[in-house]
């Protein structure tokens, strides 16, 4: 099976690269920029004809869309809205059209930010109405709807399907993310304030990548191989690590694990982080968009459908920090 990965130079794309090395499938990693030491095919996913040509020429069976505009505050800039909408809504529609035409599978990564306006206090389920609080969440929700519209249109093609994976608080050893930022700040600042009134679940990008590989394997067994049947497990699913915490709790755990693993040994005379981490309200950090105060995702559906076991968030955080300290 040939799998095309978009946004291959981001956090999730880089984790997909690692897992691809031991996969029986063939992978094509695409992005709009190059990454030193990595083979990357240029692909503008806002260009439908370019996607069609690559899918046709390389006989692509599935696309994993890791590309998106993810700067939540930056999305509120009126001058950026057109670009945000193209990346988060138009591009997923293009990918869906290209896959529907060849009867392939689109795995699309979405976000917990499709929720937030309502005062939830129980984990969000897949069929819950989207109530985004800003442009980022609204355009990601629109992207989901456009994908669904393509595959529900019988005139678009011959089969295949889609899996939309909503995730949250993604971090990894790659690129810029909350975990790496807090490792740096706790090593260099005497004091930090971190919000305690926004709760969710951190997600290690490697765990999400493993879940994607599981879904691709299931699709290969169910549909790939010349059939034109629609994928029976098409739909929206939630994936994050298990558990729940606030950003304050997340930061405290980052520092605690980093101390235990010796991350600060070369950064201070005693090998200790002197940073005092204090809880604060979101109101102390003004933002152009209101972030969800509770966006914990219910993972029951993905676990039952694909027989996936999801690690607890602190266990995965330890694995990630270990990989940051001792790169493979």
C-alpha positions as CSV (number, residue, x, y, z in Angstrom):
1,X,0.0,0.0,0.0
2,X,1.3,3.5,-0.9
3,X,0.6,6.2,1.7
4,X,1.1,9.9,1.2
5,X,1.8,12.0,4.3
6,X,1.3,15.8,4.2
7,X,2.9,18.2,6.6
8,X,5.7,15.7,7.0
9,X,8.1,18.1,8.6
10,X,5.9,18.8,11.5
11,X,5.7,17.0,14.9
12,X,3.3,14.3,13.8
13,X,4.9,14.0,10.3
14,X,8.3,13.4,11.9
15,X,6.9,10.7,14.1
16,X,5.3,9.1,11.1
17,X,8.8,9.1,9.4
18,X,10.2,7.1,12.3
19,X,7.4,4.4,12.3
20,X,7.5,4.2,8.5
21,X,11.0,2.7,8.5
22,X,9.6,-0.5,10.0
23,X,6.3,-0.6,8.0
24,X,5.5,-2.9,5.1
25,X,3.9,0.0,3.3
26,X,5.5,2.5,1.0
27,X,5.4,6.2,2.2
28,X,5.7,9.5,0.3
29,X,6.4,12.4,2.7
30,X,5.4,15.8,1.4
31,X,5.5,19.4,2.6
32,X,6.0,22.9,1.2
33,X,9.5,23.1,2.8
34,X,12.6,20.9,3.0
35,X,14.0,19.4,6.2
36,X,17.8,18.8,6.4
37,X,18.5,15.1,6.3
38,X,15.0,14.1,5.3
39,X,13.6,13.3,1.8
40,X,10.6,15.5,1.2
41,X,8.4,15.8,-1.9
42,X,7.0,19.3,-2.5
43,X,3.2,19.4,-2.5
44,X,0.9,22.3,-2.2
45,X,-2.3,20.8,-0.7
46,X,-4.3,23.9,-1.7
47,X,-3.7,22.9,-5.3
48,X,-6.2,20.1,-6.2
49,X,-4.6,19.3,-9.6
50,X,-1.2,18.9,-8.0
51,X,-2.6,16.4,-5.5
52,X,-4.5,14.5,-8.2
53,X,-1.3,14.2,-10.3
54,X,0.8,12.9,-7.4
55,X,-1.9,10.5,-6.3
56,X,-2.2,9.2,-9.9
57,X,1.5,9.0,-10.7
58,X,2.4,7.3,-7.4
59,X,-0.7,5.1,-7.2
60,X,-1.5,6.4,-3.7
61,X,-3.9,4.3,-1.7
62,X,-4.2,6.5,1.4
63,X,-3.4,10.0,2.5
64,X,-2.5,11.0,6.1
65,X,-3.1,14.8,6.4
66,X,-0.8,16.2,9.1
67,X,-0.7,19.7,7.6
68,X,-2.7,22.6,9.1
69,X,-2.5,26.2,10.3
70,X,-2.1,25.7,14.0
71,X,-1.2,29.2,15.3
72,X,-4.4,29.8,17.4
73,X,-3.8,33.4,18.1
74,X,-2.4,34.2,14.7
75,X,-5.5,32.8,13.1
76,X,-7.5,35.8,14.5
77,X,-5.6,38.2,12.3
78,X,-8.2,39.3,9.6
79,X,-5.4,39.4,7.0
80,X,-4.6,35.8,7.6
81,X,-8.1,34.4,7.5
82,X,-8.0,33.5,3.8
83,X,-4.8,31.5,4.3
84,X,-6.1,29.8,7.4
85,X,-9.3,28.8,5.7
86,X,-7.4,27.4,2.6
87,X,-5.1,25.3,4.8
88,X,-7.7,24.1,7.3
89,X,-10.8,23.7,5.2
90,X,-10.1,23.9,1.4
91,X,-7.0,21.7,1.5
92,X,-8.7,18.8,3.4
93,X,-11.6,19.0,0.9
94,X,-9.0,18.7,-1.9
95,X,-7.4,15.7,-0.3
96,X,-10.8,14.1,0.2
97,X,-11.7,14.6,-3.5
98,X,-8.5,13.1,-4.6
99,X,-9.0,10.0,-2.4
100,X,-12.7,9.6,-3.3
101,X,-11.8,9.6,-7.0
102,X,-9.5,6.6,-6.6
103,X,-11.4,4.9,-3.8
104,X,-8.7,5.5,-1.2
105,X,-8.6,6.4,2.4
106,X,-8.1,9.9,3.9
107,X,-6.9,10.1,7.5
108,X,-7.3,13.7,8.6
109,X,-6.0,15.2,11.9
110,X,-8.4,17.6,13.6
111,X,-8.6,19.2,17.0
112,X,-10.3,19.6,20.4
113,X,-10.7,23.3,19.5
114,X,-13.8,22.4,17.5
115,X,-15.3,22.4,21.1
116,X,-15.1,25.1,23.7
117,X,-18.0,27.6,23.7
118,X,-20.3,25.4,25.9
119,X,-19.3,24.8,29.6
120,X,-18.5,21.1,29.2
121,X,-17.7,19.1,32.3
122,X,-17.6,15.5,30.9
123,X,-15.4,14.2,28.1
124,X,-16.5,15.3,24.6
125,X,-17.9,12.6,22.3
126,X,-17.6,12.5,18.5
127,X,-21.3,13.3,17.9
128,X,-21.3,16.3,20.2
129,X,-22.1,19.6,18.4
130,X,-19.0,21.6,17.5
131,X,-18.9,25.0,19.3
132,X,-15.5,26.6,18.4
133,X,-14.5,29.8,20.1
134,X,-12.1,31.1,17.4
135,X,-11.1,31.1,13.8
136,X,-8.7,28.1,14.2
137,X,-11.4,25.9,15.7
138,X,-14.0,27.1,13.2
139,X,-11.9,26.5,10.2
140,X,-10.9,23.0,11.5
141,X,-14.6,22.2,12.0
142,X,-15.3,23.4,8.5
143,X,-12.6,21.2,7.1
144,X,-14.2,18.2,8.8
145,X,-17.6,19.1,7.3
146,X,-16.1,19.5,3.8
147,X,-14.5,16.0,4.0
148,X,-17.8,14.5,5.1
149,X,-19.5,16.3,2.2
150,X,-17.2,14.9,-0.4
151,X,-17.6,11.3,0.8
152,X,-21.3,11.6,1.1
153,X,-21.6,12.8,-2.5
154,X,-22.0,9.7,-4.6
155,X,-21.1,11.6,-7.7
156,X,-17.5,12.3,-6.5
157,X,-16.0,8.8,-7.0
158,X,-16.1,5.2,-6.3
159,X,-15.5,4.3,-2.7
160,X,-12.8,4.6,-0.1
161,X,-13.5,6.5,3.1
162,X,-12.2,8.9,5.7
163,X,-11.1,8.8,9.3
164,X,-11.1,12.2,11.1
165,X,-8.9,12.0,14.2
166,X,-9.5,14.8,16.7
167,X,-6.6,15.2,19.0
168,X,-5.4,17.7,21.7
169,X,-2.3,19.3,23.3
170,X,0.1,17.7,20.9
171,X,3.8,17.6,21.8
172,X,6.9,15.7,20.8
173,X,10.7,15.9,20.6
174,X,10.3,17.7,17.2
175,X,9.7,21.4,16.4
176,X,8.1,23.9,18.8
177,X,5.7,22.7,21.4
178,X,4.6,23.2,25.0
179,X,6.8,20.4,26.4
180,X,10.0,21.7,24.9
181,X,9.1,25.3,25.7
182,X,8.5,24.4,29.4
183,X,11.8,22.4,29.6
184,X,13.6,25.5,28.4
185,X,11.8,27.9,30.6
186,X,12.0,25.8,33.8
187,X,15.8,25.6,33.2
188,X,16.2,29.4,32.6
189,X,13.6,31.2,34.6
190,X,13.3,31.7,38.4
191,X,9.5,31.7,38.3
192,X,6.6,30.8,35.9
193,X,2.9,31.4,35.9
194,X,0.9,28.7,34.1
195,X,-2.9,28.6,33.7
196,X,-4.8,26.1,35.8
197,X,-8.3,26.8,34.5
198,X,-7.9,25.1,31.1
199,X,-8.1,21.3,31.3
200,X,-7.5,18.7,28.7
201,X,-5.1,15.8,27.9
202,X,-1.6,16.1,26.5
203,X,-0.9,13.8,23.5
204,X,2.5,12.5,22.6
205,X,2.7,12.7,18.8
206,X,4.4,9.3,18.6
207,X,1.3,7.6,20.3
208,X,-1.0,9.3,17.7
209,X,1.3,8.1,14.9
210,X,1.1,4.6,16.2
211,X,-2.7,4.8,16.2
212,X,-2.6,6.0,12.6
213,X,-0.5,3.1,11.6
214,X,-3.0,0.8,13.3
215,X,-5.9,2.3,11.3
216,X,-3.9,2.1,8.1
217,X,-3.3,-1.6,8.8
218,X,-7.0,-2.1,9.4
219,X,-7.8,-0.4,6.1
220,X,-5.3,-2.5,4.2
221,X,-6.9,-5.7,5.5
222,X,-10.5,-4.5,4.9
223,X,-10.4,-2.5,1.6
224,X,-7.0,-2.3,-0.1
225,X,-6.4,-4.7,-3.0
226,X,-8.6,-3.7,-5.9
227,X,-12.0,-3.5,-4.2
228,X,-14.2,-0.4,-4.6
229,X,-16.1,-0.9,-1.4
230,X,-16.4,2.0,1.0
231,X,-14.5,1.7,4.2
232,X,-17.0,0.6,6.9
233,X,-15.2,2.3,9.7
234,X,-15.4,5.7,8.1
235,X,-16.1,8.5,10.6
236,X,-14.9,10.8,13.3
237,X,-12.8,9.5,16.2
238,X,-11.1,11.0,19.2
239,X,-7.5,10.3,20.2
240,X,-5.4,11.7,23.0
241,X,-3.5,10.1,25.8
242,X,-5.5,8.9,28.8
243,X,-6.1,11.1,31.8
244,X,-6.8,14.8,32.4
245,X,-4.8,17.7,33.6
246,X,-4.4,21.5,33.4
247,X,-1.6,23.3,31.7
248,X,-0.3,24.0,35.2
249,X,-0.3,20.3,36.1
250,X,1.3,19.5,32.7
251,X,4.2,21.9,33.5
252,X,4.7,20.6,37.0
253,X,5.0,17.1,35.6
254,X,7.4,18.2,32.9
255,X,9.7,19.6,35.5
256,X,9.3,16.6,37.9
257,X,10.2,14.1,35.2
258,X,13.0,16.3,33.8
259,X,14.5,16.4,37.3
260,X,14.3,12.6,37.7
261,X,15.9,12.0,34.3
262,X,18.7,14.5,34.9
263,X,17.7,17.0,32.3
264,X,19.0,19.9,34.4
265,X,22.3,18.3,35.4
266,X,24.3,20.3,32.9
267,X,22.2,23.5,33.3
268,X,22.7,24.2,37.0
269,X,25.4,23.6,39.6
270,X,23.3,21.2,41.6
271,X,21.4,19.7,38.7
272,X,18.2,21.1,40.0
273,X,15.5,23.3,38.4
274,X,15.2,26.4,40.6
275,X,12.0,27.5,38.7
276,X,8.9,28.1,40.9
277,X,5.8,27.2,39.0
278,X,2.7,29.0,40.1
279,X,-1.0,28.5,39.0
280,X,-2.8,31.4,37.5
281,X,-6.1,32.2,35.7
282,X,-6.4,32.5,32.0
283,X,-7.4,36.1,32.4
284,X,-3.8,36.9,33.4
285,X,-2.7,36.1,29.8
286,X,-4.9,38.2,27.5
287,X,-5.5,36.5,24.1
288,X,-7.4,37.4,21.0
289,X,-9.3,34.1,21.3
290,X,-10.9,32.3,24.2
291,X,-9.5,28.8,24.6
292,X,-11.6,25.9,25.7
293,X,-11.7,25.6,29.5
294,X,-12.5,21.9,29.3
295,X,-11.7,19.9,26.1
296,X,-11.1,16.3,27.4
297,X,-11.9,13.9,24.6
298,X,-13.8,10.6,25.1
299,X,-11.7,7.9,23.4
300,X,-14.1,5.0,23.8
301,X,-15.0,4.8,20.1
302,X,-11.4,4.6,18.7
303,X,-10.4,2.1,21.4
304,X,-13.3,-0.2,20.7
305,X,-13.3,0.1,16.9
306,X,-9.5,-0.4,16.3
307,X,-8.6,-2.3,19.5
308,X,-6.2,0.4,20.4
309,X,-4.6,0.6,23.9
310,X,-3.8,4.2,24.8
311,X,-1.0,5.1,27.3
312,X,-1.5,7.3,30.3
313,X,-0.3,10.8,29.7
314,X,2.5,10.9,32.3
315,X,4.0,7.6,31.0
316,X,4.1,9.0,27.5
317,X,5.5,12.3,28.7
318,X,8.4,10.4,30.4
319,X,9.1,8.6,27.1
320,X,9.2,11.9,25.2
321,X,11.5,13.6,27.6
322,X,13.7,10.6,27.6
323,X,13.9,10.8,23.8
324,X,14.7,14.6,24.0
325,X,17.6,13.9,26.5
326,X,18.9,10.9,24.5
327,X,17.9,11.3,20.8
328,X,17.8,8.0,18.9
